[in-house]
Amino acid sequence: MSASKVSFAKALNTALADAMEASREVVVFGEDVGTLGGVFRITDGLTARFGRERCFDTPLAESGIIGTAVGMAMNGMRPVAEMQFDAFAYPAFEQVASHVAKMHNRTRGRLTMPLVIRIPYGGGVGGVEHHCDSSESYYAHTPGLKVFTPASVRDAYVMLREAIDSPDPVVFFEPKRLYWSTAQVDLDELREQYENGSLPRREGHAVVAREGSDATLISYGPSVPVCLAAAEEAAKDGMSVEVIDLGSVVPYDDGTVAASVRRTGRAVVVAESQGFASVASEIAARTQERCFHSLAAPVLRVTGFDIPYPSPSFEHHHIPSSERILDALDDLQWED
């Protein structure tokens, strides 16, 4: 076994294939996921390998896709449904909120809902309206759902495997601008470690992506690489910045976040979605509540603006950048 350069997209594709190989209960479906392999080619080759019964195309009807997944999950299968783009999932939201999230509770635990809803999300790819939303807050606000969003090639594989194996419904957000990012990863070794249970769990467990002592950046998904870049820039000016990669938005890891902020005394939450009534708002509130006596400054947020997603020529203003993060770090009341 040896590490090689692997793309985020390849890690997801391999995770799907390995999960399908491990269990015949796993089926993959959605718009253009079969013959085409998906708009972003995440399902490429799955139909040829596993047949049209296990990886197949659906009509352009998101509510129908999720309704079908609910029926499959109720009858012992493990469906993985793809929503082609983030905002395309809105027609299916009634199914998600009313049935996917509530079936386990409604049946007093008699029925589980082991399904995954894959959603490519976020901007940075020159897309237009309905193709670049960061809609994680809607799902995180809905009790009964887990919400994952990996930021690294390794986590793309591990967290998708965890999502498919979960007995509970998982909304799996894939940062589309990270699809083409690469890292040195040994997928064979990662598969072996996952399947023998030797890998640390990512569900409900944040990781310290970069250690630091002066301030903490808390983020997830597409904003994590931006935070790492900002921390690298801050280091040139003598500031030591820690970066927390949540990965698992729901369940949320209060312990890792609070331990970091209590140690550094300052925190900035970074997320691409608009800031009002958002996941970033919740993180800031929880951090303030749990770390109040350790804070040297208020918890700040760097987010997208409270507007519909802008046209491609303006998206670089909307998406949090290293410059905006560095400005926020400068505002953390460093003067005595």
FIROTOR-271128 format. One record per residue (C-alpha): residue number from 1; x, y, z. Coordinates in pm, 1 decimal, always signed. Layout:
+-----+----------+----------+----------+
:  nr :        x :        y :        z :
+-----+----------+----------+----------+
: NUM :        X :        Y :        Z :
...
+-----+----------+----------+----------+
END
This chain:
+-----+----------+----------+----------+
:  nr :        x :        y :        z :
+-----+----------+----------+----------+
:   1 :     +0.0 :     +0.0 :     +0.0 :
:   2 :   +122.9 :   +350.0 :    -77.5 :
:   3 :    -21.7 :   +697.6 :    -82.9 :
:   4 :    -96.7 :   +866.8 :   -412.0 :
:   5 :   -253.9 :  +1192.7 :   -521.2 :
:   6 :   -629.4 :  +1148.5 :   -480.4 :
:   7 :   -901.7 :  +1401.7 :   -556.2 :
:   8 :  -1192.2 :  +1482.2 :   -326.2 :
:   9 :  -1426.5 :  +1353.8 :   -597.5 :
:  10 :  -1234.5 :  +1025.6 :   -628.4 :
:  11 :  -1252.0 :   +973.7 :   -251.6 :
:  12 :  -1631.5 :  +1012.8 :   -261.1 :
:  13 :  -1662.5 :   +781.9 :   -562.2 :
:  14 :  -1450.4 :   +519.2 :   -388.7 :
:  15 :  -1652.6 :   +549.0 :    -67.7 :
:  16 :  -1973.9 :   +486.3 :   -260.8 :
:  17 :  -1825.9 :   +188.2 :   -442.8 :
:  18 :  -1684.4 :    +37.0 :   -122.6 :
:  19 :  -2015.1 :    +79.8 :    +60.1 :
:  20 :  -2201.6 :    -82.9 :   -229.6 :
:  21 :  -1949.7 :   -366.3 :   -232.4 :
:  22 :  -1987.1 :   -414.0 :   +143.7 :
:  23 :  -2368.6 :   -431.3 :   +140.0 :
:  24 :  -2626.5 :   -507.0 :   -127.3 :
:  25 :  -2871.6 :   -292.4 :    +68.8 :
:  26 :  -2690.2 :    +21.2 :    -53.8 :
:  27 :  -2842.3 :   +173.5 :   -367.2 :
:  28 :  -2752.0 :   +502.1 :   -536.1 :
:  29 :  -2990.5 :   +710.5 :   -744.5 :
:  30 :  -3067.4 :  +1062.2 :   -861.4 :
:  31 :  -3071.2 :  +1281.0 :  -1169.2 :
:  32 :  -2806.7 :  +1172.1 :  -1423.1 :
:  33 :  -2612.0 :   +963.0 :  -1171.3 :
:  34 :  -2624.9 :   +647.6 :  -1384.9 :
:  35 :  -2496.6 :   +661.2 :  -1742.1 :
:  36 :  -2346.1 :  +1009.4 :  -1703.8 :
:  37 :  -2197.3 :   +945.6 :  -1360.1 :
:  38 :  -2345.4 :  +1265.2 :  -1216.9 :
:  39 :  -2282.6 :  +1626.9 :  -1311.1 :
:  40 :  -1959.3 :  +1616.9 :  -1108.8 :
:  41 :  -1884.8 :  +1251.0 :  -1196.6 :
:  42 :  -1906.0 :  +1139.3 :   -834.2 :
:  43 :  -2102.9 :   +828.0 :   -933.8 :
:  44 :  -1890.0 :   +754.3 :  -1240.4 :
:  45 :  -1860.9 :   +382.7 :  -1313.6 :
:  46 :  -2104.4 :   +265.1 :  -1046.1 :
:  47 :  -2376.3 :   +159.7 :  -1289.1 :
:  48 :  -2129.3 :    -35.8 :  -1501.3 :
:  49 :  -1990.7 :   -208.3 :  -1192.9 :
:  50 :  -2307.8 :   -276.1 :   -991.9 :
:  51 :  -2584.8 :   -268.4 :  -1251.8 :
:  52 :  -2886.4 :    -46.8 :  -1316.2 :
:  53 :  -3076.1 :   -192.2 :  -1022.5 :
:  54 :  -2827.3 :    -42.1 :   -776.4 :
:  55 :  -2720.2 :   +284.0 :   -944.6 :
:  56 :  -2986.0 :   +440.8 :  -1160.3 :
:  57 :  -3123.6 :   +763.9 :  -1302.6 :
:  58 :  -3448.2 :   +918.6 :  -1182.5 :
:  59 :  -3692.4 :  +1171.3 :  -1328.1 :
:  60 :  -3626.7 :  +1539.9 :  -1253.7 :
:  61 :  -3845.2 :  +1530.6 :   -942.9 :
:  62 :  -3659.5 :  +1586.2 :   -617.8 :
:  63 :  -3963.2 :  +1529.8 :   -396.6 :
:  64 :  -4017.4 :  +1197.7 :   -571.0 :
:  65 :  -3652.6 :  +1102.6 :   -527.0 :
:  66 :  -3665.5 :  +1155.6 :   -150.9 :
:  67 :  -4010.3 :   +998.5 :   -120.2 :
:  68 :  -3873.1 :   +689.1 :   -293.9 :
:  69 :  -3572.9 :   +687.8 :    -59.9 :
:  70 :  -3804.8 :   +699.7 :   +241.8 :
:  71 :  -3995.0 :   +395.1 :   +119.6 :
:  72 :  -3672.7 :   +206.9 :    +51.5 :
:  73 :  -3528.7 :   +288.6 :   +396.2 :
:  74 :  -3853.5 :   +182.1 :   +565.4 :
:  75 :  -3814.9 :   -156.4 :   +397.9 :
:  76 :  -3457.2 :   -233.5 :   +496.6 :
:  77 :  -3252.1 :    -74.6 :   +219.6 :
:  78 :  -2984.6 :   +194.4 :   +252.4 :
:  79 :  -3057.4 :   +446.5 :    -23.5 :
:  80 :  -2809.3 :   +718.7 :   -118.0 :
:  81 :  -2998.3 :   +990.3 :   -303.5 :
:  82 :  -2822.5 :  +1269.8 :   -490.8 :
:  83 :  -2965.5 :  +1618.2 :   -521.8 :
:  84 :  -2796.0 :  +1756.0 :   -831.9 :
:  85 :  -2734.1 :  +2102.5 :   -684.8 :
:  86 :  -2793.3 :  +2261.3 :   -344.7 :
:  87 :  -3099.6 :  +2471.2 :   -426.9 :
:  88 :  -3248.8 :  +2193.1 :   -640.8 :
:  89 :  -3318.6 :  +2014.5 :   -311.4 :
:  90 :  -3577.7 :  +2268.1 :   -194.4 :
:  91 :  -3873.9 :  +2094.6 :   -365.7 :
:  92 :  -3787.6 :  +1786.8 :   -156.1 :
:  93 :  -3765.7 :  +1971.9 :   +173.1 :
:  94 :  -4120.2 :  +1883.5 :   +278.5 :
:  95 :  -4035.4 :  +1514.5 :   +246.2 :
:  96 :  -3714.8 :  +1567.4 :   +444.2 :
:  97 :  -3869.5 :  +1768.1 :   +727.6 :
:  98 :  -4198.2 :  +1577.9 :   +753.1 :
:  99 :  -4089.4 :  +1220.0 :   +691.2 :
: 100 :  -3713.4 :  +1163.9 :   +672.3 :
: 101 :  -3646.3 :  +1348.6 :   +998.0 :
: 102 :  -3951.4 :  +1227.2 :  +1190.1 :
: 103 :  -4016.4 :   +865.2 :  +1092.0 :
: 104 :  -3804.3 :   +714.3 :  +1369.2 :
: 105 :  -3977.4 :   +927.4 :  +1632.7 :
: 106 :  -4322.8 :   +884.8 :  +1478.2 :
: 107 :  -4297.0 :   +505.2 :  +1499.3 :
: 108 :  -4148.5 :   +510.1 :  +1852.7 :
: 109 :  -3828.5 :   +360.9 :  +1720.5 :
: 110 :  -3984.3 :    +72.6 :  +1529.6 :
: 111 :  -3863.7 :   +211.6 :  +1195.3 :
: 112 :  -3518.2 :   +350.1 :  +1129.0 :
: 113 :  -3433.3 :   +577.5 :   +839.4 :
: 114 :  -3083.6 :   +475.5 :   +719.2 :
: 115 :  -3063.3 :   +701.5 :   +415.8 :
: 116 :  -2814.8 :   +957.2 :   +288.4 :
: 117 :  -2902.0 :  +1270.7 :    +93.3 :
: 118 :  -2595.6 :  +1391.4 :    -95.5 :
: 119 :  -2599.3 :  +1763.1 :   -179.1 :
: 120 :  -2322.3 :  +1942.7 :   -373.7 :
: 121 :  -2323.8 :  +2290.8 :   -220.2 :
: 122 :  -2156.6 :  +2627.2 :   -193.9 :
: 123 :  -2005.5 :  +2868.7 :   -440.1 :
: 124 :  -1668.0 :  +2945.1 :   -586.2 :
: 125 :  -1728.9 :  +2767.7 :   -917.1 :
: 126 :  -1880.7 :  +3051.9 :  -1118.1 :
: 127 :  -2232.1 :  +2914.2 :  -1087.1 :
: 128 :  -2554.5 :  +3109.9 :  -1090.6 :
: 129 :  -2859.6 :  +3128.5 :   -866.9 :
: 130 :  -2993.7 :  +2785.5 :   -757.9 :
: 131 :  -2648.8 :  +2635.6 :   -810.5 :
: 132 :  -2441.6 :  +2785.6 :   -527.5 :
: 133 :  -2654.3 :  +2799.5 :   -211.2 :
: 134 :  -2519.8 :  +2706.6 :   +131.0 :
: 135 :  -2839.2 :  +2559.3 :   +274.2 :
: 136 :  -2701.6 :  +2363.0 :   +569.6 :
: 137 :  -2883.5 :  +2575.1 :   +829.4 :
: 138 :  -3226.5 :  +2452.4 :   +716.2 :
: 139 :  -3126.1 :  +2092.3 :   +777.8 :
: 140 :  -2925.4 :  +2155.8 :  +1094.1 :
: 141 :  -3237.0 :  +2326.0 :  +1237.5 :
: 142 :  -3449.2 :  +2014.6 :  +1169.0 :
: 143 :  -3444.8 :  +1766.9 :  +1460.8 :
: 144 :  -3389.6 :  +1407.9 :  +1351.8 :
: 145 :  -3126.6 :  +1477.5 :  +1087.1 :
: 146 :  -2750.7 :  +1445.5 :  +1097.8 :
: 147 :  -2555.8 :  +1697.6 :   +889.9 :
: 148 :  -2202.8 :  +1621.6 :   +765.7 :
: 149 :  -1974.7 :  +1831.2 :   +545.1 :
: 150 :  -1615.0 :  +1713.2 :   +495.0 :
: 151 :  -1332.1 :  +1950.8 :   +409.7 :
: 152 :  -1048.3 :  +1710.7 :   +325.5 :
: 153 :   -996.5 :  +1423.3 :    +85.3 :
: 154 :   -953.6 :  +1180.6 :   +374.2 :
: 155 :  -1272.9 :  +1293.8 :   +543.4 :
: 156 :  -1463.9 :  +1280.7 :   +214.3 :
: 157 :  -1407.8 :   +904.5 :   +215.5 :
: 158 :  -1444.0 :   +840.1 :   +588.5 :
: 159 :  -1748.5 :  +1058.7 :   +650.1 :
: 160 :  -1943.0 :   +926.9 :   +351.0 :
: 161 :  -1880.5 :   +571.5 :   +471.7 :
: 162 :  -1998.3 :   +674.3 :   +818.8 :
: 163 :  -2307.2 :   +840.5 :   +673.2 :
: 164 :  -2405.6 :   +531.5 :   +473.2 :
: 165 :  -2352.2 :   +303.9 :   +774.3 :
: 166 :  -2552.9 :   +528.3 :  +1008.0 :
: 167 :  -2896.0 :   +402.2 :  +1119.9 :
: 168 :  -3016.6 :   +763.2 :  +1105.9 :
: 169 :  -3073.7 :   +995.4 :   +807.9 :
: 170 :  -2773.3 :  +1202.8 :   +707.8 :
: 171 :  -2772.1 :  +1511.7 :   +488.1 :
: 172 :  -2425.7 :  +1498.9 :   +334.8 :
: 173 :  -2306.3 :  +1832.9 :   +200.4 :
: 174 :  -2023.9 :  +1814.1 :    -53.5 :
: 175 :  -1834.9 :  +2142.7 :   -112.1 :
: 176 :  -1837.7 :  +2152.4 :   -488.3 :
: 177 :  -1534.4 :  +2376.4 :   -519.7 :
: 178 :  -1330.8 :  +2115.2 :   -331.4 :
: 179 :  -1417.9 :  +1834.0 :   -574.7 :
: 180 :  -1095.9 :  +1894.4 :   -766.1 :
: 181 :   -871.3 :  +1942.8 :   -463.1 :
: 182 :   -616.5 :  +1666.8 :   -406.2 :
: 183 :   -410.7 :  +1515.6 :   -126.5 :
: 184 :   -172.5 :  +1225.9 :    -75.9 :
: 185 :   -398.9 :   +945.5 :    +50.0 :
: 186 :   -374.6 :   +567.5 :    +50.0 :
: 187 :   -735.3 :   +469.7 :    -22.5 :
: 188 :   -662.5 :    +97.5 :    +19.9 :
: 189 :   -524.1 :   +154.6 :   +367.1 :
: 190 :   -808.0 :   +394.4 :   +451.3 :
: 191 :  -1063.1 :   +131.9 :   +342.9 :
: 192 :   -895.9 :   -134.0 :   +554.0 :
: 193 :   -877.7 :    +91.1 :   +860.7 :
: 194 :  -1239.2 :   +197.0 :   +823.8 :
: 195 :  -1367.6 :   -155.6 :   +783.9 :
: 196 :  -1166.2 :   -294.9 :  +1076.8 :
: 197 :  -1282.2 :     -9.5 :  +1300.0 :
: 198 :   -939.0 :   +136.5 :  +1374.2 :
: 199 :  -1015.5 :   +487.8 :  +1242.0 :
: 200 :  -1128.6 :   +758.1 :  +1487.5 :
: 201 :  -1493.8 :   +848.6 :  +1435.5 :
: 202 :  -1570.6 :  +1180.0 :  +1266.3 :
: 203 :  -1942.3 :  +1185.9 :  +1344.8 :
: 204 :  -1977.9 :  +1423.1 :  +1638.8 :
: 205 :  -1603.1 :  +1478.7 :  +1656.2 :
: 206 :  -1431.6 :  +1796.2 :  +1536.1 :
: 207 :  -1058.7 :  +1792.0 :  +1461.9 :
: 208 :   -784.0 :  +2046.1 :  +1513.4 :
: 209 :   -671.5 :  +2109.1 :  +1156.2 :
: 210 :   -397.0 :  +2346.4 :  +1271.0 :
: 211 :   -272.3 :  +2412.3 :  +1622.6 :
: 212 :   -238.1 :  +2764.1 :  +1759.7 :
: 213 :   -239.9 :  +2962.4 :  +2081.5 :
: 214 :   -363.7 :  +3317.7 :  +2011.5 :
: 215 :   -707.7 :  +3270.8 :  +1851.2 :
: 216 :   -936.3 :  +2997.0 :  +1717.5 :
: 217 :  -1102.6 :  +2981.1 :  +1377.2 :
: 218 :  -1406.8 :  +2749.9 :  +1380.1 :
: 219 :  -1530.9 :  +2630.8 :  +1042.2 :
: 220 :  -1654.0 :  +2345.5 :   +826.1 :
: 221 :  -1674.3 :  +2238.0 :   +462.3 :
: 222 :  -1548.0 :  +2478.5 :   +194.8 :
: 223 :  -1436.4 :  +2744.5 :   +442.9 :
: 224 :  -1181.7 :  +2523.4 :   +619.8 :
: 225 :   -908.9 :  +2558.2 :   +351.3 :
: 226 :   -969.3 :  +2934.1 :   +354.7 :
: 227 :   -919.2 :  +2939.0 :   +731.9 :
: 228 :   -598.3 :  +2739.6 :   +697.4 :
: 229 :   -470.9 :  +2988.1 :   +439.1 :
: 230 :   -561.8 :  +3279.4 :   +668.1 :
: 231 :   -384.1 :  +3113.9 :   +961.5 :
: 232 :    -73.7 :  +3073.4 :   +744.5 :
: 233 :    -83.8 :  +3443.3 :   +657.6 :
: 234 :   -138.6 :  +3541.0 :  +1021.6 :
: 235 :   +168.2 :  +3339.5 :  +1119.8 :
: 236 :   +381.8 :  +3568.7 :   +903.7 :
: 237 :   +284.3 :  +3851.2 :  +1138.6 :
: 238 :   +358.6 :  +3647.5 :  +1448.8 :
: 239 :     +2.7 :  +3540.5 :  +1530.1 :
: 240 :    -58.6 :  +3175.2 :  +1620.9 :
: 241 :   -405.9 :  +3074.8 :  +1500.2 :
: 242 :   -576.7 :  +2743.0 :  +1566.9 :
: 243 :   -821.1 :  +2604.2 :  +1308.8 :
: 244 :  -1106.6 :  +2370.9 :  +1404.8 :
: 245 :  -1267.1 :  +2161.4 :  +1129.2 :
: 246 :  -1610.7 :  +2053.4 :  +1250.1 :
: 247 :  -1690.6 :  +1807.3 :   +971.7 :
: 248 :  -1992.7 :  +1695.2 :  +1169.0 :
: 249 :  -2225.4 :  +1994.5 :  +1203.9 :
: 250 :  -2495.8 :  +1777.7 :  +1364.4 :
: 251 :  -2409.0 :  +1618.3 :  +1601.6 :
: 252 :  -2191.3 :  +1908.0 :  +1712.7 :
: 253 :  -1869.4 :  +1870.0 :  +1910.0 :
: 254 :  -1894.8 :  +2126.3 :  +2190.6 :
: 255 :  -1600.5 :  +1973.2 :  +2375.8 :
: 256 :  -1328.7 :  +2019.2 :  +2113.1 :
: 257 :  -1444.8 :  +2369.8 :  +2022.3 :
: 258 :  -1476.3 :  +2486.3 :  +2382.9 :
: 259 :  -1138.5 :  +2340.9 :  +2481.9 :
: 260 :   -969.7 :  +2530.4 :  +2199.6 :
: 261 :  -1140.7 :  +2862.7 :  +2269.8 :
: 262 :  -1077.6 :  +2840.2 :  +2644.7 :
: 263 :   -710.9 :  +2792.3 :  +2564.5 :
: 264 :   -677.3 :  +3073.2 :  +2307.3 :
: 265 :   -932.2 :  +3316.9 :  +2455.7 :
: 266 :  -1051.3 :  +3442.4 :  +2117.4 :
: 267 :  -1268.3 :  +3294.8 :  +1841.8 :
: 268 :  -1394.8 :  +3366.5 :  +1491.1 :
: 269 :  -1659.9 :  +3149.8 :  +1323.1 :
: 270 :  -1624.0 :  +3124.6 :   +944.7 :
: 271 :  -1893.7 :  +2991.3 :   +711.9 :
: 272 :  -2000.1 :  +3056.4 :   +355.3 :
: 273 :  -2375.7 :  +3072.8 :   +419.6 :
: 274 :  -2544.0 :  +3400.8 :   +510.4 :
: 275 :  -2491.0 :  +3491.4 :   +875.5 :
: 276 :  -2840.2 :  +3565.8 :  +1005.3 :
: 277 :  -3008.0 :  +3271.2 :  +1187.0 :
: 278 :  -2737.6 :  +3035.7 :  +1062.2 :
: 279 :  -2516.0 :  +2749.8 :  +1175.5 :
: 280 :  -2249.1 :  +3014.7 :  +1232.6 :
: 281 :  -2489.6 :  +3199.8 :  +1463.2 :
: 282 :  -2545.3 :  +2884.7 :  +1669.3 :
: 283 :  -2173.4 :  +2811.8 :  +1692.9 :
: 284 :  -2105.3 :  +3168.2 :  +1807.7 :
: 285 :  -2382.1 :  +3150.9 :  +2069.3 :
: 286 :  -2271.7 :  +2813.4 :  +2205.4 :
: 287 :  -1909.7 :  +2925.9 :  +2220.1 :
: 288 :  -2002.0 :  +3246.7 :  +2401.3 :
: 289 :  -2214.3 :  +3054.8 :  +2654.3 :
: 290 :  -1956.6 :  +2786.7 :  +2727.1 :
: 291 :  -1640.0 :  +2996.9 :  +2718.0 :
: 292 :  -1757.3 :  +3334.5 :  +2851.2 :
: 293 :  -1512.0 :  +3351.2 :  +3141.7 :
: 294 :  -1219.5 :  +3256.0 :  +2916.9 :
: 295 :  -1290.6 :  +3504.9 :  +2639.4 :
: 296 :  -1076.4 :  +3815.1 :  +2593.7 :
: 297 :  -1305.6 :  +3944.7 :  +2316.7 :
: 298 :  -1652.0 :  +3876.1 :  +2174.9 :
: 299 :  -1689.1 :  +3582.6 :  +1937.5 :
: 300 :  -1697.0 :  +3719.9 :  +1582.4 :
: 301 :  -1834.4 :  +3577.0 :  +1257.3 :
: 302 :  -1718.5 :  +3595.8 :   +897.7 :
: 303 :  -1994.6 :  +3471.0 :   +668.7 :
: 304 :  -2164.7 :  +3525.4 :   +337.2 :
: 305 :  -2384.4 :  +3832.0 :   +319.0 :
: 306 :  -2758.6 :  +3825.0 :   +384.9 :
: 307 :  -2850.0 :  +3835.3 :    +17.1 :
: 308 :  -2946.1 :  +3584.5 :   -253.4 :
: 309 :  -2634.4 :  +3430.3 :   -402.8 :
: 310 :  -2476.9 :  +3689.3 :   -636.0 :
: 311 :  -2373.3 :  +3654.1 :   -998.6 :
: 312 :  -2036.7 :  +3489.3 :  -1073.0 :
: 313 :  -1863.5 :  +3825.2 :  -1121.0 :
: 314 :  -1943.6 :  +3922.7 :   -761.4 :
: 315 :  -1918.1 :  +3592.7 :   -574.8 :
: 316 :  -1561.2 :  +3661.4 :   -463.0 :
: 317 :  -1698.8 :  +3946.3 :   -251.7 :
: 318 :  -1966.5 :  +3722.1 :    -99.2 :
: 319 :  -1756.2 :  +3420.1 :     -4.5 :
: 320 :  -1537.8 :  +3458.5 :   +308.2 :
: 321 :  -1179.2 :  +3524.1 :   +207.1 :
: 322 :   -845.4 :  +3517.1 :   +387.7 :
: 323 :   -851.5 :  +3895.6 :   +389.0 :
: 324 :  -1190.7 :  +3913.7 :   +562.3 :
: 325 :  -1080.3 :  +3652.7 :   +815.8 :
: 326 :   -756.8 :  +3840.4 :   +888.3 :
: 327 :   -956.7 :  +4160.7 :   +936.8 :
: 328 :  -1176.0 :  +3980.7 :  +1189.5 :
: 329 :   -871.4 :  +3849.2 :  +1373.4 :
: 330 :   -737.7 :  +4206.1 :  +1391.6 :
: 331 :  -1067.2 :  +4314.1 :  +1549.9 :
: 332 :  -1041.6 :  +4074.6 :  +1846.3 :
: 333 :   -951.0 :  +4349.7 :  +2097.7 :
: 334 :   -579.4 :  +4286.9 :  +2126.0 :
: 335 :   -508.4 :  +4610.8 :  +2309.0 :
: 336 :   -493.9 :  +4596.2 :  +2690.8 :
+-----+----------+----------+----------+
END
